Amino acid sequence: MPDEEGHPRPDEMDLRTVLHALADPLRFAVIAQFLREPEDTPHTCAYFRLPVSKSTTSHHFKVMREAGLLRMVDHGNSRSATLRARELDARFPGLLDLVRAEGPAAE
C-alpha cells in the first residue's frame, strides 16, 4: 500500500506502471534530466519548464510519483521531487541505465 503521499514501496513498484510512466516523452525527459544531475538532487516541477499547462505538469509528476519513479516532498507552498534511483536500481536493475543511455526524449 502506498504511503500517505502516494509513494509505493519498492516491492509494490510494477514494471508495467513504470514503463507506462516512461513511455511519455515529457516524463522520460524529466527522468533523463534527473539522471544527468547528482544523485538525490531535488527539483520543483517548474524547474523542468515542460511545454504544457501547470495542471498537466502536475498530472505528469503525479503519474511518475505513483509509479515510484519520484519521491515528492511538500514544502508548504511548493513541492520538490527527487529520483528514487537506488530503489529503482534495486527493483529493476539496469532500467535507469537504459534511460541514461537513450538520453532526453523531449528536448
Jmol script that loads the backbone (N, CA, C; Angstrom):
load data "model"
ATOM      1  N   MET A   1       0.843  -1.179   0.000  1.00  0.00           N
ATOM      2  CA  MET A   1       0.000   0.000   0.000  1.00  0.00           C
ATOM      3  C   MET A   1       0.892   1.247   0.000  1.00  0.00           C
ATOM      4  N   PRO A   2       0.631   2.175  -0.912  1.00  0.00           N
ATOM      5  CA  PRO A   2       1.426   3.408  -0.953  1.00  0.00           C
ATOM      6  C   PRO A   2       1.340   4.160   0.368  1.00  0.00           C
ATOM      7  N   ASP A   3       2.370   4.990   0.639  1.00  0.00           N
ATOM      8  CA  ASP A   3       2.352   5.791   1.857  1.00  0.00           C
ATOM      9  C   ASP A   3       1.328   6.917   1.724  1.00  0.00           C
ATOM     10  N   GLU A   4       1.225   7.767   2.739  1.00  0.00           N
ATOM     11  CA  GLU A   4       0.199   8.821   2.743  1.00  0.00           C
ATOM     12  C   GLU A   4       0.370   9.846   1.625  1.00  0.00           C
ATOM     13  N   GLU A   5       1.573   9.945   1.044  1.00  0.00           N
ATOM     14  CA  GLU A   5       1.779  10.848  -0.086  1.00  0.00           C
ATOM     15  C   GLU A   5       1.617  10.144  -1.437  1.00  0.00           C
ATOM     16  N   GLY A   6       1.325   8.856  -1.416  1.00  0.00           N
ATOM     17  CA  GLY A   6       1.102   8.125  -2.658  1.00  0.00           C
ATOM     18  C   GLY A   6       2.333   7.472  -3.247  1.00  0.00           C
ATOM     19  N   HIS A   7       3.425   7.353  -2.473  1.00  0.00           N
ATOM     20  CA  HIS A   7       4.638   6.695  -2.960  1.00  0.00           C
ATOM     21  C   HIS A   7       4.550   5.197  -2.688  1.00  0.00           C
ATOM     22  N   PRO A   8       4.659   4.375  -3.721  1.00  0.00           N
ATOM     23  CA  PRO A   8       4.649   2.931  -3.482  1.00  0.00           C
ATOM     24  C   PRO A   8       5.974   2.479  -2.855  1.00  0.00           C
ATOM     25  N   ARG A   9       5.894   1.422  -2.060  1.00  0.00           N
ATOM     26  CA  ARG A   9       7.121   0.794  -1.561  1.00  0.00           C
ATOM     27  C   ARG A   9       7.804   0.130  -2.756  1.00  0.00           C
ATOM     28  N   PRO A  10       9.119  -0.072  -2.689  1.00  0.00           N
ATOM     29  CA  PRO A  10       9.802  -0.715  -3.820  1.00  0.00           C
ATOM     30  C   PRO A  10       9.176  -2.040  -4.238  1.00  0.00           C
ATOM     31  N   ASP A  11       8.737  -2.850  -3.288  1.00  0.00           N
ATOM     32  CA  ASP A  11       8.140  -4.136  -3.650  1.00  0.00           C
ATOM     33  C   ASP A  11       6.769  -3.981  -4.300  1.00  0.00           C
ATOM     34  N   GLU A  12       6.194  -2.793  -4.220  1.00  0.00           N
ATOM     35  CA  GLU A  12       4.907  -2.519  -4.857  1.00  0.00           C
ATOM     36  C   GLU A  12       5.068  -1.910  -6.258  1.00  0.00           C
ATOM     37  N   MET A  13       6.278  -1.511  -6.599  1.00  0.00           N
ATOM     38  CA  MET A  13       6.510  -0.929  -7.928  1.00  0.00           C
ATOM     39  C   MET A  13       6.292  -1.998  -8.988  1.00  0.00           C
ATOM     40  N   ASP A  14       5.466  -1.670  -9.955  1.00  0.00           N
ATOM     41  CA  ASP A  14       5.099  -2.595 -11.022  1.00  0.00           C
ATOM     42  C   ASP A  14       5.798  -2.159 -12.311  1.00  0.00           C
ATOM     43  N   LEU A  15       6.478  -3.078 -12.965  1.00  0.00           N
ATOM     44  CA  LEU A  15       7.224  -2.749 -14.174  1.00  0.00           C
ATOM     45  C   LEU A  15       6.333  -2.119 -15.239  1.00  0.00           C
ATOM     46  N   ARG A  16       5.134  -2.657 -15.437  1.00  0.00           N
ATOM     47  CA  ARG A  16       4.238  -2.096 -16.467  1.00  0.00           C
ATOM     48  C   ARG A  16       3.880  -0.647 -16.157  1.00  0.00           C
ATOM     49  N   THR A  17       3.655  -0.343 -14.877  1.00  0.00           N
ATOM     50  CA  THR A  17       3.310   1.019 -14.475  1.00  0.00           C
ATOM     51  C   THR A  17       4.495   1.953 -14.676  1.00  0.00           C
ATOM     52  N   VAL A  18       5.688   1.498 -14.331  1.00  0.00           N
ATOM     53  CA  VAL A  18       6.903   2.298 -14.528  1.00  0.00           C
ATOM     54  C   VAL A  18       7.127   2.537 -16.019  1.00  0.00           C
ATOM     55  N   LEU A  19       6.984   1.487 -16.833  1.00  0.00           N
ATOM     56  CA  LEU A  19       7.183   1.651 -18.279  1.00  0.00           C
ATOM     57  C   LEU A  19       6.131   2.574 -18.887  1.00  0.00           C
ATOM     58  N   HIS A  20       4.901   2.487 -18.399  1.00  0.00           N
ATOM     59  CA  HIS A  20       3.850   3.397 -18.862  1.00  0.00           C
ATOM     60  C   HIS A  20       4.234   4.843 -18.551  1.00  0.00           C
ATOM     61  N   ALA A  21       4.738   5.084 -17.343  1.00  0.00           N
ATOM     62  CA  ALA A  21       5.152   6.435 -16.968  1.00  0.00           C
ATOM     63  C   ALA A  21       6.290   6.920 -17.855  1.00  0.00           C
ATOM     64  N   LEU A  22       7.223   6.049 -18.166  1.00  0.00           N
ATOM     65  CA  LEU A  22       8.369   6.417 -19.008  1.00  0.00           C
ATOM     66  C   LEU A  22       8.021   6.519 -20.489  1.00  0.00           C
ATOM     67  N   ALA A  23       6.884   5.974 -20.893  1.00  0.00           N
ATOM     68  CA  ALA A  23       6.505   5.984 -22.312  1.00  0.00           C
ATOM     69  C   ALA A  23       6.190   7.384 -22.817  1.00  0.00           C
ATOM     70  N   ASP A  24       5.795   8.273 -21.933  1.00  0.00           N
ATOM     71  CA  ASP A  24       5.501   9.642 -22.346  1.00  0.00           C
ATOM     72  C   ASP A  24       6.810  10.408 -22.533  1.00  0.00           C
ATOM     73  N   PRO A  25       7.002  11.078 -23.664  1.00  0.00           N
ATOM     74  CA  PRO A  25       8.267  11.779 -23.922  1.00  0.00           C
ATOM     75  C   PRO A  25       8.624  12.845 -22.885  1.00  0.00           C
ATOM     76  N   LEU A  26       7.645  13.565 -22.373  1.00  0.00           N
ATOM     77  CA  LEU A  26       7.939  14.594 -21.373  1.00  0.00           C
ATOM     78  C   LEU A  26       8.393  13.966 -20.055  1.00  0.00           C
ATOM     79  N   ARG A  27       7.706  12.913 -19.642  1.00  0.00           N
ATOM     80  CA  ARG A  27       8.101  12.239 -18.394  1.00  0.00           C
ATOM     81  C   ARG A  27       9.467  11.577 -18.563  1.00  0.00           C
ATOM     82  N   PHE A  28       9.713  10.983 -19.714  1.00  0.00           N
ATOM     83  CA  PHE A  28      11.020  10.382 -19.979  1.00  0.00           C
ATOM     84  C   PHE A  28      12.113  11.450 -19.879  1.00  0.00           C
ATOM     85  N   ALA A  29      11.850  12.627 -20.443  1.00  0.00           N
ATOM     86  CA  ALA A  29      12.827  13.713 -20.408  1.00  0.00           C
ATOM     87  C   ALA A  29      13.100  14.174 -18.973  1.00  0.00           C
ATOM     88  N   VAL A  30      12.074  14.199 -18.140  1.00  0.00           N
ATOM     89  CA  VAL A  30      12.260  14.572 -16.732  1.00  0.00           C
ATOM     90  C   VAL A  30      13.182  13.573 -16.044  1.00  0.00           C
ATOM     91  N   ILE A  31      12.942  12.289 -16.242  1.00  0.00           N
ATOM     92  CA  ILE A  31      13.774  11.265 -15.606  1.00  0.00           C
ATOM     93  C   ILE A  31      15.197  11.325 -16.171  1.00  0.00           C
ATOM     94  N   ALA A  32      15.335  11.521 -17.474  1.00  0.00           N
ATOM     95  CA  ALA A  32      16.663  11.640 -18.081  1.00  0.00           C
ATOM     96  C   ALA A  32      17.408  12.842 -17.504  1.00  0.00           C
ATOM     97  N   GLN A  33      16.701  13.940 -17.254  1.00  0.00           N
ATOM     98  CA  GLN A  33      17.330  15.125 -16.651  1.00  0.00           C
ATOM     99  C   GLN A  33      17.811  14.805 -15.233  1.00  0.00           C
ATOM    100  N   PHE A  34      16.987  14.137 -14.448  1.00  0.00           N
ATOM    101  CA  PHE A  34      17.409  13.741 -13.105  1.00  0.00           C
ATOM    102  C   PHE A  34      18.672  12.891 -13.164  1.00  0.00           C
ATOM    103  N   LEU A  35      18.773  12.032 -14.158  1.00  0.00           N
ATOM    104  CA  LEU A  35      19.932  11.139 -14.273  1.00  0.00           C
ATOM    105  C   LEU A  35      21.206  11.882 -14.654  1.00  0.00           C
ATOM    106  N   ARG A  36      21.087  13.087 -15.193  1.00  0.00           N
ATOM    107  CA  ARG A  36      22.262  13.895 -15.536  1.00  0.00           C
ATOM    108  C   ARG A  36      22.745  14.730 -14.351  1.00  0.00           C
ATOM    109  N   GLU A  37      22.027  14.695 -13.264  1.00  0.00           N
ATOM    110  CA  GLU A  37      22.346  15.516 -12.097  1.00  0.00           C
ATOM    111  C   GLU A  37      22.899  14.633 -10.974  1.00  0.00           C
ATOM    112  N   PRO A  38      23.543  15.250  -9.982  1.00  0.00           N
ATOM    113  CA  PRO A  38      23.999  14.458  -8.832  1.00  0.00           C
ATOM    114  C   PRO A  38      22.813  13.745  -8.168  1.00  0.00           C
ATOM    115  N   GLU A  39      23.075  12.554  -7.674  1.00  0.00           N
ATOM    116  CA  GLU A  39      22.016  11.754  -7.052  1.00  0.00           C
ATOM    117  C   GLU A  39      21.362  12.520  -5.911  1.00  0.00           C
ATOM    118  N   ASP A  40      20.067  12.332  -5.778  1.00  0.00           N
ATOM    119  CA  ASP A  40      19.243  12.953  -4.721  1.00  0.00           C
ATOM    120  C   ASP A  40      19.110  14.471  -4.859  1.00  0.00           C
ATOM    121  N   THR A  41      19.345  15.010  -6.044  1.00  0.00           N
ATOM    122  CA  THR A  41      19.140  16.439  -6.278  1.00  0.00           C
ATOM    123  C   THR A  41      17.646  16.711  -6.375  1.00  0.00           C
ATOM    124  N   PRO A  42      17.101  17.552  -5.490  1.00  0.00           N
ATOM    125  CA  PRO A  42      15.665  17.859  -5.563  1.00  0.00           C
ATOM    126  C   PRO A  42      15.395  18.995  -6.554  1.00  0.00           C
ATOM    127  N   HIS A  43      14.244  18.931  -7.197  1.00  0.00           N
ATOM    128  CA  HIS A  43      13.808  19.994  -8.103  1.00  0.00           C
ATOM    129  C   HIS A  43      12.307  20.182  -7.966  1.00  0.00           C
ATOM    130  N   THR A  44      11.867  21.405  -8.149  1.00  0.00           N
ATOM    131  CA  THR A  44      10.433  21.660  -8.237  1.00  0.00           C
ATOM    132  C   THR A  44       9.975  21.274  -9.643  1.00  0.00           C
ATOM    133  N   CYS A  45       8.695  21.123  -9.805  1.00  0.00           N
ATOM    134  CA  CYS A  45       8.152  20.800 -11.131  1.00  0.00           C
ATOM    135  C   CYS A  45       8.472  21.899 -12.135  1.00  0.00           C
ATOM    136  N   ALA A  46       8.469  23.152 -11.688  1.00  0.00           N
ATOM    137  CA  ALA A  46       8.716  24.286 -12.585  1.00  0.00           C
ATOM    138  C   ALA A  46      10.132  24.269 -13.152  1.00  0.00           C
ATOM    139  N   TYR A  47      11.070  23.657 -12.460  1.00  0.00           N
ATOM    140  CA  TYR A  47      12.458  23.599 -12.913  1.00  0.00           C
ATOM    141  C   TYR A  47      12.562  23.027 -14.335  1.00  0.00           C
ATOM    142  N   PHE A  48      11.704  22.082 -14.663  1.00  0.00           N
ATOM    143  CA  PHE A  48      11.798  21.360 -15.929  1.00  0.00           C
ATOM    144  C   PHE A  48      11.187  22.122 -17.104  1.00  0.00           C
ATOM    145  N   ARG A  49      10.428  23.157 -16.822  1.00  0.00           N
ATOM    146  CA  ARG A  49       9.838  24.003 -17.865  1.00  0.00           C
ATOM    147  C   ARG A  49       9.159  23.182 -18.966  1.00  0.00           C
ATOM    148  N   LEU A  50       8.284  22.300 -18.542  1.00  0.00           N
ATOM    149  CA  LEU A  50       7.566  21.481 -19.518  1.00  0.00           C
ATOM    150  C   LEU A  50       6.646  22.379 -20.346  1.00  0.00           C
ATOM    151  N   PRO A  51       6.523  22.115 -21.649  1.00  0.00           N
ATOM    152  CA  PRO A  51       5.725  22.968 -22.533  1.00  0.00           C
ATOM    153  C   PRO A  51       4.237  22.633 -22.475  1.00  0.00           C
ATOM    154  N   VAL A  52       3.724  22.530 -21.253  1.00  0.00           N
ATOM    155  CA  VAL A  52       2.313  22.212 -21.032  1.00  0.00           C
ATOM    156  C   VAL A  52       1.805  23.075 -19.879  1.00  0.00           C
ATOM    157  N   SER A  53       0.505  23.044 -19.649  1.00  0.00           N
ATOM    158  CA  SER A  53      -0.073  23.844 -18.571  1.00  0.00           C
ATOM    159  C   SER A  53       0.396  23.330 -17.201  1.00  0.00           C
ATOM    160  N   LYS A  54       0.202  24.168 -16.192  1.00  0.00           N
ATOM    161  CA  LYS A  54       0.578  23.804 -14.830  1.00  0.00           C
ATOM    162  C   LYS A  54      -0.170  22.555 -14.371  1.00  0.00           C
ATOM    163  N   SER A  55      -1.447  22.455 -14.711  1.00  0.00           N
ATOM    164  CA  SER A  55      -2.223  21.281 -14.291  1.00  0.00           C
ATOM    165  C   SER A  55      -1.729  20.014 -14.992  1.00  0.00           C
ATOM    166  N   THR A  56      -1.329  20.123 -16.250  1.00  0.00           N
ATOM    167  CA  THR A  56      -0.795  18.961 -16.962  1.00  0.00           C
ATOM    168  C   THR A  56       0.567  18.573 -16.401  1.00  0.00           C
ATOM    169  N   THR A  57       1.385  19.560 -16.051  1.00  0.00           N
ATOM    170  CA  THR A  57       2.666  19.280 -15.397  1.00  0.00           C
ATOM    171  C   THR A  57       2.426  18.523 -14.100  1.00  0.00           C
ATOM    172  N   SER A  58       1.473  18.988 -13.306  1.00  0.00           N
ATOM    173  CA  SER A  58       1.141  18.306 -12.048  1.00  0.00           C
ATOM    174  C   SER A  58       0.710  16.868 -12.304  1.00  0.00           C
ATOM    175  N   HIS A  59      -0.072  16.666 -13.348  1.00  0.00           N
ATOM    176  CA  HIS A  59      -0.512  15.312 -13.695  1.00  0.00           C
ATOM    177  C   HIS A  59       0.692  14.422 -14.023  1.00  0.00           C
ATOM    178  N   HIS A  60       1.618  14.929 -14.827  1.00  0.00           N
ATOM    179  CA  HIS A  60       2.804  14.140 -15.184  1.00  0.00           C
ATOM    180  C   HIS A  60       3.594  13.745 -13.937  1.00  0.00           C
ATOM    181  N   PHE A  61       3.763  14.675 -13.008  1.00  0.00           N
ATOM    182  CA  PHE A  61       4.511  14.368 -11.786  1.00  0.00           C
ATOM    183  C   PHE A  61       3.742  13.394 -10.898  1.00  0.00           C
ATOM    184  N   LYS A  62       2.420  13.468 -10.920  1.00  0.00           N
ATOM    185  CA  LYS A  62       1.614  12.501 -10.169  1.00  0.00           C
ATOM    186  C   LYS A  62       1.805  11.099 -10.741  1.00  0.00           C
ATOM    187  N   VAL A  63       1.799  10.971 -12.049  1.00  0.00           N
ATOM    188  CA  VAL A  63       1.995   9.662 -12.689  1.00  0.00           C
ATOM    189  C   VAL A  63       3.367   9.099 -12.313  1.00  0.00           C
ATOM    190  N   MET A  64       4.398   9.942 -12.346  1.00  0.00           N
ATOM    191  CA  MET A  64       5.747   9.472 -12.004  1.00  0.00           C
ATOM    192  C   MET A  64       5.849   9.109 -10.522  1.00  0.00           C
ATOM    193  N   ARG A  65       5.185   9.883  -9.660  1.00  0.00           N
ATOM    194  CA  ARG A  65       5.176   9.574  -8.224  1.00  0.00           C
ATOM    195  C   ARG A  65       4.473   8.254  -7.971  1.00  0.00           C
ATOM    196  N   GLU A  66       3.292   8.076  -8.543  1.00  0.00           N
ATOM    197  CA  GLU A  66       2.514   6.862  -8.309  1.00  0.00           C
ATOM    198  C   GLU A  66       3.182   5.624  -8.893  1.00  0.00           C
ATOM    199  N   ALA A  67       3.999   5.806  -9.929  1.00  0.00           N
ATOM    200  CA  ALA A  67       4.748   4.680 -10.495  1.00  0.00           C
ATOM    201  C   ALA A  67       5.943   4.311  -9.620  1.00  0.00           C
ATOM    202  N   GLY A  68       6.377   5.258  -8.785  1.00  0.00           N
ATOM    203  CA  GLY A  68       7.530   5.021  -7.935  1.00  0.00           C
ATOM    204  C   GLY A  68       8.816   5.631  -8.462  1.00  0.00           C
ATOM    205  N   LEU A  69       8.730   6.375  -9.553  1.00  0.00           N
ATOM    206  CA  LEU A  69       9.931   6.986 -10.125  1.00  0.00           C
ATOM    207  C   LEU A  69      10.446   8.147  -9.280  1.00  0.00           C
ATOM    208  N   LEU A  70       9.529   8.914  -8.701  1.00  0.00           N
ATOM    209  CA  LEU A  70       9.911  10.112  -7.959  1.00  0.00           C
ATOM    210  C   LEU A  70       9.379  10.070  -6.534  1.00  0.00           C
ATOM    211  N   ARG A  71      10.111  10.722  -5.651  1.00  0.00           N
ATOM    212  CA  ARG A  71       9.635  10.981  -4.298  1.00  0.00           C
ATOM    213  C   ARG A  71       9.346  12.474  -4.232  1.00  0.00           C
ATOM    214  N   MET A  72       8.112  12.812  -3.883  1.00  0.00           N
ATOM    215  CA  MET A  72       7.691  14.205  -3.777  1.00  0.00           C
ATOM    216  C   MET A  72       7.669  14.604  -2.306  1.00  0.00           C
ATOM    217  N   VAL A  73       8.177  15.805  -2.023  1.00  0.00           N
ATOM    218  CA  VAL A  73       8.198  16.333  -0.661  1.00  0.00           C
ATOM    219  C   VAL A  73       7.475  17.666  -0.660  1.00  0.00           C
ATOM    220  N   ASP A  74       6.503  17.799   0.234  1.00  0.00           N
ATOM    221  CA  ASP A  74       5.713  19.021   0.353  1.00  0.00           C
ATOM    222  C   ASP A  74       6.464  20.023   1.223  1.00  0.00           C
ATOM    223  N   HIS A  75       6.605  21.254   0.716  1.00  0.00           N
ATOM    224  CA  HIS A  75       7.271  22.325   1.453  1.00  0.00           C
ATOM    225  C   HIS A  75       6.295  23.457   1.757  1.00  0.00           C
ATOM    226  N   GLY A  76       5.051  23.144   1.972  1.00  0.00           N
ATOM    227  CA  GLY A  76       4.046  24.172   2.238  1.00  0.00           C
ATOM    228  C   GLY A  76       3.450  24.693   0.956  1.00  0.00           C
ATOM    229  N   ASN A  77       4.084  25.712   0.373  1.00  0.00           N
ATOM    230  CA  ASN A  77       3.532  26.296  -0.853  1.00  0.00           C
ATOM    231  C   ASN A  77       4.206  25.772  -2.117  1.00  0.00           C
ATOM    232  N   SER A  78       5.081  24.800  -1.982  1.00  0.00           N
ATOM    233  CA  SER A  78       5.706  24.178  -3.154  1.00  0.00           C
ATOM    234  C   SER A  78       6.054  22.726  -2.831  1.00  0.00           C
ATOM    235  N   ARG A  79       6.382  21.985  -3.867  1.00  0.00           N
ATOM    236  CA  ARG A  79       6.788  20.597  -3.710  1.00  0.00           C
ATOM    237  C   ARG A  79       8.070  20.382  -4.486  1.00  0.00           C
ATOM    238  N   SER A  80       8.920  19.521  -3.957  1.00  0.00           N
ATOM    239  CA  SER A  80      10.123  19.164  -4.703  1.00  0.00           C
ATOM    240  C   SER A  80      10.100  17.664  -4.959  1.00  0.00           C
ATOM    241  N   ALA A  81      10.820  17.282  -5.991  1.00  0.00           N
ATOM    242  CA  ALA A  81      10.876  15.876  -6.394  1.00  0.00           C
ATOM    243  C   ALA A  81      12.326  15.428  -6.446  1.00  0.00           C
ATOM    244  N   THR A  82      12.551  14.182  -6.076  1.00  0.00           N
ATOM    245  CA  THR A  82      13.852  13.541  -6.264  1.00  0.00           C
ATOM    246  C   THR A  82      13.621  12.185  -6.920  1.00  0.00           C
ATOM    247  N   LEU A  83      14.570  11.792  -7.719  1.00  0.00           N
ATOM    248  CA  LEU A  83      14.508  10.487  -8.378  1.00  0.00           C
ATOM    249  C   LEU A  83      14.802   9.401  -7.352  1.00  0.00           C
ATOM    250  N   ARG A  84      14.029   8.352  -7.346  1.00  0.00           N
ATOM    251  CA  ARG A  84      14.222   7.232  -6.422  1.00  0.00           C
ATOM    252  C   ARG A  84      15.188   6.220  -7.046  1.00  0.00           C
ATOM    253  N   ALA A  85      16.367   6.700  -7.401  1.00  0.00           N
ATOM    254  CA  ALA A  85      17.325   5.911  -8.185  1.00  0.00           C
ATOM    255  C   ALA A  85      17.741   4.622  -7.484  1.00  0.00           C
ATOM    256  N   ARG A  86      18.117   4.692  -6.214  1.00  0.00           N
ATOM    257  CA  ARG A  86      18.581   3.477  -5.521  1.00  0.00           C
ATOM    258  C   ARG A  86      17.477   2.431  -5.457  1.00  0.00           C
ATOM    259  N   GLU A  87      16.275   2.880  -5.147  1.00  0.00           N
ATOM    260  CA  GLU A  87      15.148   1.949  -5.060  1.00  0.00           C
ATOM    261  C   GLU A  87      14.811   1.357  -6.426  1.00  0.00           C
ATOM    262  N   LEU A  88      14.853   2.179  -7.458  1.00  0.00           N
ATOM    263  CA  LEU A  88      14.573   1.689  -8.810  1.00  0.00           C
ATOM    264  C   LEU A  88      15.653   0.732  -9.288  1.00  0.00           C
ATOM    265  N   ASP A  89      16.917   1.056  -9.005  1.00  0.00           N
ATOM    266  CA  ASP A  89      18.007   0.154  -9.400  1.00  0.00           C
ATOM    267  C   ASP A  89      17.897  -1.195  -8.695  1.00  0.00           C
ATOM    268  N   ALA A  90      17.477  -1.184  -7.445  1.00  0.00           N
ATOM    269  CA  ALA A  90      17.318  -2.442  -6.708  1.00  0.00           C
ATOM    270  C   ALA A  90      16.138  -3.255  -7.249  1.00  0.00           C
ATOM    271  N   ARG A  91      15.055  -2.577  -7.569  1.00  0.00           N
ATOM    272  CA  ARG A  91      13.837  -3.269  -8.027  1.00  0.00           C
ATOM    273  C   ARG A  91      13.935  -3.697  -9.497  1.00  0.00           C
ATOM    274  N   PHE A  92      14.496  -2.809 -10.335  1.00  0.00           N
ATOM    275  CA  PHE A  92      14.581  -3.055 -11.778  1.00  0.00           C
ATOM    276  C   PHE A  92      16.013  -2.799 -12.249  1.00  0.00           C
ATOM    277  N   PRO A  93      16.932  -3.704 -11.949  1.00  0.00           N
ATOM    278  CA  PRO A  93      18.346  -3.479 -12.307  1.00  0.00           C
ATOM    279  C   PRO A  93      18.508  -3.197 -13.807  1.00  0.00           C
ATOM    280  N   GLY A  94      19.246  -2.130 -14.097  1.00  0.00           N
ATOM    281  CA  GLY A  94      19.541  -1.781 -15.484  1.00  0.00           C
ATOM    282  C   GLY A  94      18.547  -0.839 -16.131  1.00  0.00           C
ATOM    283  N   LEU A  95      17.374  -0.662 -15.555  1.00  0.00           N
ATOM    284  CA  LEU A  95      16.365   0.192 -16.193  1.00  0.00           C
ATOM    285  C   LEU A  95      16.854   1.629 -16.331  1.00  0.00           C
ATOM    286  N   LEU A  96      17.361   2.201 -15.260  1.00  0.00           N
ATOM    287  CA  LEU A  96      17.825   3.589 -15.334  1.00  0.00           C
ATOM    288  C   LEU A  96      19.046   3.723 -16.233  1.00  0.00           C
ATOM    289  N   ASP A  97      19.850   2.676 -16.334  1.00  0.00           N
ATOM    290  CA  ASP A  97      20.985   2.704 -17.259  1.00  0.00           C
ATOM    291  C   ASP A  97      20.480   2.818 -18.699  1.00  0.00           C
ATOM    292  N   LEU A  98      19.383   2.127 -19.002  1.00  0.00           N
ATOM    293  CA  LEU A  98      18.793   2.224 -20.345  1.00  0.00           C
ATOM    294  C   LEU A  98      18.270   3.619 -20.622  1.00  0.00           C
ATOM    295  N   VAL A  99      17.607   4.219 -19.632  1.00  0.00           N
ATOM    296  CA  VAL A  99      17.104   5.580 -19.788  1.00  0.00           C
ATOM    297  C   VAL A  99      18.267   6.544 -19.989  1.00  0.00           C
ATOM    298  N   ARG A 100      19.312   6.380 -19.185  1.00  0.00           N
ATOM    299  CA  ARG A 100      20.508   7.235 -19.295  1.00  0.00           C
ATOM    300  C   ARG A 100      21.133   7.115 -20.676  1.00  0.00           C
ATOM    301  N   ALA A 101      21.238   5.884 -21.183  1.00  0.00           N
ATOM    302  CA  ALA A 101      21.860   5.638 -22.490  1.00  0.00           C
ATOM    303  C   ALA A 101      21.022   6.215 -23.629  1.00  0.00           C
ATOM    304  N   GLU A 102      19.704   6.190 -23.475  1.00  0.00           N
ATOM    305  CA  GLU A 102      18.805   6.707 -24.508  1.00  0.00           C
ATOM    306  C   GLU A 102      18.863   8.226 -24.571  1.00  0.00           C
ATOM    307  N   GLY A 103      19.041   8.853 -23.435  1.00  0.00           N
ATOM    308  CA  GLY A 103      19.122  10.309 -23.391  1.00  0.00           C
ATOM    309  C   GLY A 103      17.763  10.966 -23.370  1.00  0.00           C
ATOM    310  N   PRO A 104      17.741  12.298 -23.419  1.00  0.00           N
ATOM    311  CA  PRO A 104      16.485  13.026 -23.340  1.00  0.00           C
ATOM    312  C   PRO A 104      15.602  12.761 -24.561  1.00  0.00           C
ATOM    313  N   ALA A 105      14.307  12.689 -24.310  1.00  0.00           N
ATOM    314  CA  ALA A 105      13.368  12.395 -25.399  1.00  0.00           C
ATOM    315  C   ALA A 105      12.639  13.632 -25.890  1.00  0.00           C
ATOM    316  N   ALA A 106      12.476  14.640 -25.034  1.00  0.00           N
ATOM    317  CA  ALA A 106      11.611  15.755 -25.413  1.00  0.00           C
ATOM    318  C   ALA A 106      12.341  17.076 -25.486  1.00  0.00           C
ATOM    319  N   GLU A 107      13.642  17.063 -25.639  1.00  0.00           N
ATOM    320  CA  GLU A 107      14.363  18.340 -25.694  1.00  0.00           C
ATOM    321  C   GLU A 107      14.576  18.778 -27.108  1.00  0.00           C
TER     322      GLU A 107
END
end "model"
wireframe off; spacefill off
backbone 0.3
color backbone group
